[in-house]
Amino acid sequence: MKILIGITQDLDGVKDTLSSQYKGLGVSTQAGPFKTREEALNWQAFMMNRRDNYEEIKIQQGSVADAYWFGITVESSSLH
């Protein structure tokens, strides 16, 4: 099973994008909010170090200084 992982400040936008990109597949895990991008990246690194089946997804977005960060994962056996 492949698990996609990433961080974002636009949680709703990413949920919609992933749902359409992966044919209705929804976000499996939501972590946060994190106050800084670095905190969110630390969560992501921690999770990726725990298991080998994570694949990082790069989420294109601008950074908003006062917005919170969130971590997300999407898992499915169909993401081989």
C-alpha positions in Angstrom: 0.0 0.0 0.0 1.3 3.4 -1.0 0.7 6.4 1.3 1.0 10.0 -0.1 2.1 12.6 2.4 2.4 16.4 2.3 1.9 19.7 4.0 -0.3 22.6 3.1 -1.9 25.8 4.3 -4.9 25.3 2.1 -6.4 22.1 3.5 -9.7 22.4 1.7 -8.1 23.1 -1.6 -5.7 20.2 -1.3 -8.6 17.8 -0.3 -10.5 18.8 -3.5 -7.4 18.5 -5.7 -6.5 15.1 -4.4 -10.1 13.9 -4.6 -10.3 14.8 -8.3 -6.7 13.7 -9.1 -7.1 10.3 -7.5 -10.7 9.6 -8.5 -12.5 10.3 -5.3 -9.9 9.2 -2.9 -10.1 11.4 0.2 -7.6 12.5 2.8 -6.9 9.7 5.3 -5.1 11.7 8.0 -5.0 15.3 8.9 -2.4 16.6 11.4 -2.0 20.1 12.8 -2.5 22.9 12.9 1.2 23.7 13.0 2.3 27.3 13.6 5.2 27.2 11.2 6.2 25.4 8.0 9.2 24.0 9.8 6.9 22.3 12.4 4.8 20.8 9.6 8.0 19.6 7.8 9.2 18.0 11.1 5.9 16.1 11.4 6.3 14.9 7.8 9.9 13.8 8.3 8.9 12.0 11.5 6.1 10.1 9.7 8.3 9.3 6.7 11.0 7.8 8.9 8.5 5.5 10.6 7.6 3.5 7.4 9.0 3.0 4.0 5.8 3.2 2.0 5.4 7.0 2.1 5.6 9.0 -1.1 5.9 12.8 -0.7 3.6 14.9 -2.7 4.6 18.4 -3.6 1.7 20.8 -3.2 2.1 24.0 -5.2 1.1 27.0 -3.2 2.2 30.3 -1.9 3.0 30.7 1.8 0.8 33.0 3.9 2.8 34.3 7.0 0.0 34.1 9.5 -1.8 31.0 8.2 -1.5 27.6 10.0 0.1 24.6 8.3 -1.4 21.1 8.1 -0.1 17.7 7.3 -2.1 15.2 5.2 -1.8 11.6 4.2 -3.8 9.7 1.6 -3.6 5.9 1.5 -4.9 3.3 -0.9 -3.9 0.0 -2.3 -4.7 1.5 -5.7 -1.8 4.0 -5.6 1.0 1.4 -6.4 
